[in-house]
């Protein structure tokens, strides 16, 4: 497959040579990168890494992508005509490709690991920049072909033309090139206008925002938009449609499948589908690529995974974090766990990328659940029903998603080998560090979000919901401690990301969800009696406090051992702490 794609890439050699790219160097670099990628272990659908296995199951990935493509291909039968149906299809298709590039291939464009091999050689900026983009394009084409294969097959049935599958294949390639260009144009433009540290931070937040947008679009768009009216829309009557790449691609299909119904706007749009990618490539090579090597060198001088402080701080006075830490974690070891968890979580880009979207997932899932009922009702009627009902219970308990996401991700890191320091210091019980980690997550992330949510609930549903918010908080706190006890037995940022949940953990997680669900249902039925809620708060809060104390007693033997293939190995037997133990 790689050899075929490399041969196809040579079709663009005349254009690249005129733009100043050394095509011989380009193809050598691309061939080496693809060879190295084939030797790199996959993580999607992968089990734990072992000494005898270093790859996942690509068949499952292909089947899952084809199933997704089959569902997406049904859009081709939706709409008044091929122009609208193909526009809807490729709008979602391009969004999925852009999402894949942003989440999985951003590191490829700004990768600095090979700078000591390539940059000392006489390879210019344009060749390196184009090699990065070509590297991304090769992999996106592979996935795009698998994702678009059902649509290519069904296009002939939807358009009632034997030419349609061949035209659809060209459209898929056009959508792939446009998606790669859109993302890389934005990234390269940002690299030219920002300093490296700010660029990395902005890319991280851009990835978070984009993943949140995809999630919100998937869940909320069908419930906020009248799909029947959307199917009857005439795109050519709206000016904004002329700026959508998906409309250009659909017009290209219209030219070949319905040549007798062509109009001047359709012809212009079809030409844009061909011209815009070429102009984009020229703009990248001529305008954005110069200086790419210097930007890579600047990026390599800063840490790739953390946000460094903007200014030098003096530590003569205690900051807010230290004051909060002394209040909630007075024990010295617990305070150390609190401090390191707070600092690393606030600086780690990987942690932010994995955990921060959960802040948006809570309101999105709440609106999705609240707007799912009431068929035939208008959006205003549904919103009125939400305010007059008891939907706030689901909002309060959905906030536990944040606690779960933070606790699950705060124990994992790409730089987990630095965790040897935990086993070098004389600490009798790691539970003291874990307790500090839990309190840092609770104080830094969950408590502020929950307070804002509770205030919003009190404003919308009335002050009578205050006791419900307090009780729900302690129930969610119990759930968080259970997750930490049975699912996150790892010190802060000490576990490799590839470690998956075992069967026992899955069972424990399900049991925890069932238990908290029972408590939540009981809370809902007790909400009719205000006094009962206030009475129940006391024992539930006491249980939560006892569980946190118990979590603090976690011993070294209770911590799950790391994979044997990893560099860090905990002692097989922990001796009784000496008097020098903290």
C-alpha positions in Angstrom: 0.0 0.0 0.0 2.8 2.4 0.9 4.6 1.7 -2.4 1.5 2.4 -4.4 0.9 5.7 -2.6 4.6 6.7 -3.1 4.2 6.1 -6.8 1.0 8.2 -6.8 2.8 10.9 -5.0 5.3 11.2 -7.9 2.4 12.4 -10.1 2.8 15.8 -8.3 6.5 16.0 -9.0 6.2 18.6 -11.8 4.2 21.0 -9.7 6.5 20.5 -6.7 9.6 21.0 -8.7 8.3 24.3 -10.1 7.5 25.3 -6.5 11.1 24.7 -5.4 10.8 21.3 -3.7 13.6 18.8 -4.0 11.4 15.8 -5.0 14.2 13.2 -4.7 14.9 14.2 -1.1 11.1 14.4 -0.5 10.5 10.8 -1.6 13.5 9.4 0.3 12.3 11.1 3.5 8.7 10.0 3.0 9.8 6.4 2.4 11.9 6.2 5.5 9.1 7.8 7.7 6.6 5.3 6.4 9.0 2.4 7.1 9.5 3.6 10.7 5.8 4.0 11.2 5.1 0.4 10.2 7.5 -0.7 12.9 5.9 1.5 15.6 3.3 -0.3 17.9 -0.3 0.7 17.5 -2.5 1.6 20.4 -6.0 1.5 18.9 -7.7 -1.7 19.9 -4.4 -2.8 21.4 -3.8 -4.8 24.5 -1.0 -4.3 27.0 2.4 -4.2 25.4 4.4 -7.4 25.9 7.8 -8.6 24.9 6.3 -10.7 22.1 3.6 -8.4 20.7 4.0 -4.8 19.5 1.1 -4.2 17.2 -2.7 -4.0 17.5 -5.3 -5.5 15.4 -5.7 -3.4 12.2 -8.6 -5.6 11.0 -10.8 -4.3 13.9 -9.8 -0.8 13.0 -10.8 -1.3 9.3 -14.1 -3.0 10.2 -15.0 -0.2 12.6 -14.1 2.5 10.0 -16.1 0.7 7.3 -19.1 0.4 9.6 -18.9 4.1 10.4 -18.6 4.8 6.6 -21.7 2.6 5.9 -23.8 4.7 8.3 -22.4 7.9 6.8 -23.1 6.6 3.3 -26.8 6.5 4.0 -26.8 10.3 3.7 -26.4 9.9 0.0 -30.0 8.8 -0.1 -31.1 11.8 1.9 -32.0 15.2 0.3 -33.8 16.5 -2.7 -30.9 15.8 -5.1 -27.3 14.8 -5.5 -26.0 18.3 -4.8 -27.5 18.5 -1.4 -27.0 14.8 -0.4 -23.3 14.9 -1.4 -22.9 18.2 0.4 -24.2 16.8 3.6 -22.1 13.7 3.2 -18.8 15.5 2.5 -19.4 18.1 5.2 -19.4 15.3 7.8 -16.6 13.5 6.0 -14.3 16.5 6.0 -15.1 17.2 9.6 -14.2 13.7 10.6 -10.9 13.9 8.6 -10.0 17.2 10.1 -10.8 15.8 13.6 -8.5 12.9 12.8 -5.7 15.1 11.7 -6.0 17.5 14.6 -6.1 14.7 17.2 -3.7 12.1 15.7 -1.4 13.9 13.3 -0.6 17.3 14.8 2.6 15.8 16.4 3.7 14.6 12.9 3.8 18.2 11.5 5.7 19.7 14.5 7.8 16.6 15.3 11.3 17.5 16.3 12.7 14.1 17.0 14.4 13.8 13.6 15.9 17.3 13.5 19.4 16.0 14.4 19.3 13.7 11.4 17.6 15.8 8.7 18.3 19.4 9.6 22.1 19.1 9.4 21.7 17.9 5.9 21.3 20.2 2.9 17.5 19.9 3.0 15.6 23.2 2.6 12.5 24.4 4.4 10.1 23.7 1.6 11.1 20.1 1.3 10.8 19.4 5.0 7.5 21.1 5.3 6.1 19.3 2.3 7.4 15.9 3.6 5.5 16.4 6.8 2.3 17.3 5.0 2.8 14.3 2.6 3.4 12.0 5.5 0.1 13.1 7.0 -1.7 12.8 3.7 -0.6 9.2 3.1 -2.1 8.1 6.4 -5.2 10.1 6.0 -5.8 8.8 2.5 -5.6 5.2 3.9 -8.3 5.9 6.5 -10.3 8.1 4.1 -10.5 5.3 1.6 -11.7 2.8 4.2 -14.2 5.3 5.5 -15.4 6.3 2.1 -15.5 2.8 0.6 -19.2 2.1 1.4 -20.1 5.5 -0.1 -18.1 4.7 -3.3 -20.0 1.4 -3.6 -23.4 2.9 -2.9 -23.0 6.0 -4.9 -24.0 4.2 -8.1 -27.3 3.2 -6.5 -28.0 6.6 -5.0 -27.1 8.5 -8.2 -28.4 5.8 -10.6 -25.2 6.0 -12.7 -22.4 3.6 -13.4 -20.0 6.5 -13.4 -20.8 7.6 -9.9 -18.5 5.2 -8.0 -15.5 6.4 -10.1 -16.4 10.1 -9.6 -17.0 9.4 -5.9 -13.5 8.0 -5.6 -12.1 11.3 -7.0 -14.4 13.2 -4.6 -13.0 11.3 -1.6 -9.4 12.2 -2.7 -10.4 15.8 -3.1 -12.0 15.9 0.4 -8.8 14.3 1.8 -6.5 16.9 0.2 -8.7 19.8 1.2 -8.9 18.5 4.8 -5.1 18.2 5.1 -4.6 21.6 3.6 -7.1 23.3 5.9 -5.5 22.0 9.0 -1.9 22.6 7.9 -2.6 26.1 6.6 -3.9 27.0 10.0 -1.0 25.4 11.8 1.8 26.8 9.5 0.2 30.3 9.7 0.2 30.1 13.5 3.8 28.9 13.5 4.9 32.0 11.6 3.1 34.5 13.9 3.6 33.0 17.4 6.4 32.1 19.6 6.9 28.3 20.1 5.5 28.1 23.6 2.4 30.0 22.8 2.0 28.0 19.6 2.0 24.7 21.5 -0.5 26.0 24.1 -2.8 27.3 21.4 -2.7 24.0 19.4 -3.5 22.1 22.6 -6.6 24.3 23.3 -7.5 24.2 19.6 -7.6 20.4 19.8 -9.7 20.5 22.9 -12.2 22.9 21.3 -12.4 21.0 18.1 -13.0 17.6 19.8 -15.7 19.4 21.9 -17.3 20.8 18.7 -17.4 17.4 17.1 -19.1 15.9 20.2 -21.6 18.7 20.4 -22.4 18.5 16.7 -23.0 14.8 16.9 -25.4 14.9 19.9 -27.1 18.3 19.6 -27.4 19.2 15.9 -30.1 16.6 15.1 -32.2 17.9 18.0 -31.7 21.6 17.3 -32.2 21.6 13.5 -35.2 20.5 11.5 -33.7 17.8 9.3 -36.8 17.6 7.1 -36.5 21.3 6.2 -32.7 20.9 5.8 -33.2 18.2 3.2 -35.3 20.5 1.0 -32.8 23.4 1.1 -31.5 24.8 -2.2 -27.9 25.5 -1.5 -27.3 27.6 -4.6 -29.7 30.2 -3.3 -27.5 30.9 -0.3 -24.3 32.9 -0.6 -22.6 31.2 2.3 -22.8 27.8 0.5 -20.3 29.0 -2.1 -17.6 29.1 0.5 -18.1 25.5 1.7 -15.5 23.0 0.3 -18.2 20.2 0.5 -20.3 22.2 -2.0 -17.4 22.5 -4.4 -16.9 18.7 -4.2 -20.6 18.0 -4.7 -20.7 20.3 -7.8 -17.8 18.3 -9.2 -20.0 15.2 -9.0 -22.9 17.1 -10.5 -20.9 18.0 -13.6 -20.3 14.3 -14.5 -23.5 12.7 -13.3 -26.0 15.4 -14.5 -24.3 17.2 -17.4 -27.6 18.2 -18.9 -28.6 20.2 -15.8 -25.5 22.3 -15.5 -25.5 26.0 -14.7 -22.7 28.5 -14.5 -22.6 28.6 -10.7 -22.2 24.8 -10.6 -19.4 24.8 -13.1 -17.6 27.5 -11.1 -18.0 25.5 -7.9 -16.7 22.4 -9.6 -13.6 24.2 -10.9 -13.0 25.5 -7.3 -12.8 21.9 -6.2 -9.8 21.4 -8.5 -8.2 24.8 -8.3 -8.3 25.5 -4.6 -6.2 22.5 -3.5 -3.5 23.5 -6.1 -3.5 27.1 -4.9 -3.4 25.9 -1.3 -0.3 23.7 -2.0 1.4 26.7 -3.8 0.6 29.0 -0.9 2.0 26.5 1.6 5.2 26.0 -0.3 5.9 29.6 -1.3 4.6 31.6 1.6 4.3 29.4 4.7 7.1 26.8 4.3 10.1 29.3 4.3 11.5 29.4 7.8 10.0 26.1 8.8 13.4 24.6 9.9 14.0 27.6 12.2 10.6 27.2 13.7 11.3 23.5 14.4 14.5 24.4 16.1 12.7 26.9 18.3 10.0 24.3 19.1 12.7 21.7 20.1 14.2 24.1 22.7 11.0 24.0 24.8 9.5 21.0 26.6 7.0 19.3 24.3 4.4 18.4 26.9 4.3 21.1 29.5 3.4 24.7 29.6 6.3 26.6 31.1 5.6 29.6 33.4 5.3 32.9 31.6 7.5 34.7 34.1 9.8 33.9 36.9 8.1 33.8 40.3 9.5 34.5 43.7 8.6 32.2 46.5 8.9 34.5 49.4 5.2 34.4 49.9 2.8 31.5 49.7 0.6 31.5 46.7 -3.0 30.4 46.7 -2.2 26.8 45.9 0.0 26.5 49.0 -2.6 28.1 51.2 -5.3 25.7 49.9 -2.9 22.8 50.2 -2.2 23.5 53.8 -5.9 23.6 54.6 -7.1 20.5 52.8 -3.9 18.4 53.1 -2.1 19.3 56.3 0.0 16.1 56.3 3.4 16.8 54.8 3.4 13.8 52.4 -0.2 14.4 51.5 0.6 18.0 50.8 3.4 16.9 48.6 1.0 14.7 46.6 -1.4 17.6 46.4 1.2 20.0 45.2 2.8 17.8 42.5 -0.6 16.8 41.2 -1.8 20.4 41.0 1.3 21.6 39.3 1.7 18.8 36.8 -2.0 18.8 35.9 -2.0 22.5 35.3 1.1 22.2 33.0 0.7 18.9 31.2 -0.7 19.4 27.7 -1.5 15.7 27.3 -3.5 15.7 30.5 -5.5 18.8 29.4 -6.2 17.3 26.0 -7.6 14.1 27.5 -9.4 15.5 30.5 -10.6 19.1 29.7 -13.2 18.1 27.1 -15.2 16.5 30.0 -16.1 20.0 31.2 -18.1 20.5 27.9 -19.4 16.9 27.8 -21.6 17.5 30.9 -23.8 20.3 29.6 -23.9 18.7 26.1 -25.0 15.3 27.5 -27.6 17.1 29.7 -29.1 18.9 26.8 -29.1 15.8 24.7 -31.0 13.8 27.4 -33.3 16.7 28.1 -34.2 17.4 24.4 -34.6 13.7 23.4 -38.2 13.4 24.6 -41.3 15.2 23.5 -41.7 14.2 19.9 -43.5 16.9 17.9 -42.8 19.6 20.4 -40.9 22.8 19.4 -37.6 23.7 20.9 -39.2 26.4 23.1 -41.6 23.9 24.5 -38.9 21.4 25.3 -36.8 24.1 27.1 -39.9 25.0 29.1 -40.5 21.4 30.1 -36.9 21.2 31.3 -37.3 24.2 33.6 -40.6 22.9 35.0 -39.4 19.4 35.7 -36.7 17.6 37.7 -34.0 17.5 35.0 -31.5 19.1 37.3 -30.9 15.8 39.0 -29.3 14.4 35.8 -27.2 17.6 35.5 -25.9 17.3 39.1 -25.0 13.7 38.7 -23.5 14.0 35.2 -20.9 16.3 36.8 -19.3 13.1 38.2 -18.0 12.6 34.6 -15.4 15.3 35.3 -14.3 13.6 38.5 -13.9 10.2 36.7 -12.1 11.8 33.7 -9.6 13.7 35.9 -8.8 10.7 38.2 -8.4 8.3 35.3 -6.0 10.6 33.4 -4.0 12.1 36.2 -2.3 8.7 36.9 -1.1 8.4 33.3 1.7 10.1 31.5 3.9 9.7 28.5 6.9 10.4 30.8 6.0 7.9 33.4 9.6 6.7 33.8 10.2 9.7 36.0 8.0 8.1 38.6 11.0 6.3 40.1 11.2 9.2 42.5 8.1 7.9 44.3 9.8 4.7 45.1 13.1 6.4 46.1 11.7 8.5 48.9 11.1 6.9 52.4 7.3 7.1 52.4 5.5 4.4 54.5 2.2 4.5 52.7 1.6 5.8 49.1 -2.0 6.4 50.1 -0.9 9.7 51.6 0.3 10.8 48.2 -2.9 9.4 46.6 -5.0 11.3 49.0 -3.2 14.5 48.1 -3.8 13.7 44.4 -7.5 13.1 45.0 -7.9 16.3 47.0 -6.0 18.3 44.2 -8.4 17.0 41.6 -11.4 17.7 43.8 -10.2 21.3 44.7 -8.7 22.3 41.3 -11.3 20.9 38.9 -14.4 19.3 40.4 -15.4 21.6 43.2 -15.3 24.9 41.1 -17.3 23.3 38.3 -19.8 21.8 40.7 -20.3 25.1 42.5 -21.0 26.9 39.2 -23.4 24.1 38.2 -25.2 24.2 41.6 -25.6 28.0 41.4 -27.0 27.7 37.9 -29.5 25.0 39.1 -30.5 27.2 42.0 -31.1 30.2 39.7 -33.1 28.2 37.1 -35.0 25.7 39.3 -35.2 27.7 42.5 -33.4 27.8 45.9 -35.2 24.7 47.0 -32.7 22.7 45.0 -29.8 23.7 47.3 -30.1 20.7 49.6 -30.4 18.4 46.5 -27.1 19.9 45.2 -25.4 19.3 48.6 -26.5 15.7 48.8 -25.7 15.0 45.1 -22.2 16.4 45.7 -21.4 13.9 48.5 -22.8 11.0 46.6 -20.6 12.0 43.6 -17.7 12.3 46.1 -18.4 8.7 47.2 -18.4 7.7 43.5 -15.1 9.4 43.0 -13.5 7.7 45.9 -14.7 4.3 44.7 -13.2 5.1 41.3 -9.9 6.0 42.9 -10.0 2.9 45.2 -10.7 0.3 42.5 -9.9 1.9 39.2 -7.0 4.4 39.6 -4.4 2.7 41.9 -1.5 4.6 40.5 0.5 7.5 41.7 0.3 10.9 40.0 1.6 10.7 36.4 3.3 7.3 37.0 1.5 4.9 34.6 2.0 4.4 30.9 -0.9 5.4 28.7 -1.0 2.0 27.0 -2.1 0.2 30.1 -5.7 -0.9 29.7 -8.3 -1.9 32.2 -8.4 -5.5 33.2 -11.6 -7.6 33.6 -11.6 -7.1 37.3 -11.5 -3.4 37.0 -14.4 -3.4 34.5 -16.5 -5.4 36.9 -15.6 -3.0 39.8 -16.5 0.0 37.6 -19.9 -1.5 36.7 -20.6 -2.3 40.4 -19.6 1.3 41.3 -21.9 2.8 38.7 -24.8 0.5 39.9 -24.3 1.5 43.5 -24.2 5.2 42.8 -27.2 4.8 40.5 -29.2 3.3 43.3 -28.2 6.2 45.6 -29.2 8.7 42.9 -32.6 7.1 42.4 -33.1 7.1 46.1 -32.2 10.7 46.2 -34.8 11.4 43.5 -37.6 9.8 45.5 -36.6 11.5 48.7 -36.7 14.9 47.0 -40.4 15.2 47.8 -39.5 15.6 51.5 -37.1 18.5 52.1 -36.4 17.6 55.7 -35.4 14.0 54.7 -32.8 15.4 52.3 -31.2 17.5 55.0 -31.2 14.5 57.4 -29.6 12.1 54.8 -26.8 14.6 54.0 -25.1 14.0 57.4 -24.6 10.2 57.1 -23.7 10.4 53.4 -21.1 13.1 54.1 -19.7 11.0 57.0 -19.4 7.9 54.6 -17.5 10.1 52.1 -15.1 11.3 54.7 -14.5 7.8 56.1 -13.8 6.5 52.5 -11.2 9.3 51.9 -9.5 8.3 55.2 -9.5 4.7 54.1 -8.1 5.7 50.7 -5.3 7.5 52.5 -4.3 4.1 54.1 -3.5 2.5 50.8 -0.3 0.5 51.1 2.4 -0.3 48.6 1.1 -3.8 48.2 -2.3 -2.4 47.2 -0.9 -0.5 44.2 -1.2 -2.4 40.9 2.2 -3.4 39.5 3.4 -1.9 36.3 3.8 -3.9 33.1 6.9 -6.1 33.1 8.0 -4.5 29.8 8.3 -1.1 31.4 11.5 0.3 32.8 10.1 1.1 36.3 9.8 -1.9 38.6 8.5 -1.7 42.1 10.1 -3.8 44.8 8.6 -7.2 45.1 8.5 -7.0 48.8 8.2 -3.8 50.8 10.1 -3.9 54.1 8.8 -2.3 57.2 9.6 1.4 57.2 12.5 2.5 59.4 12.5 5.4 61.7 13.7 7.7 58.9 10.4 7.2 57.1 8.5 10.4 56.7 
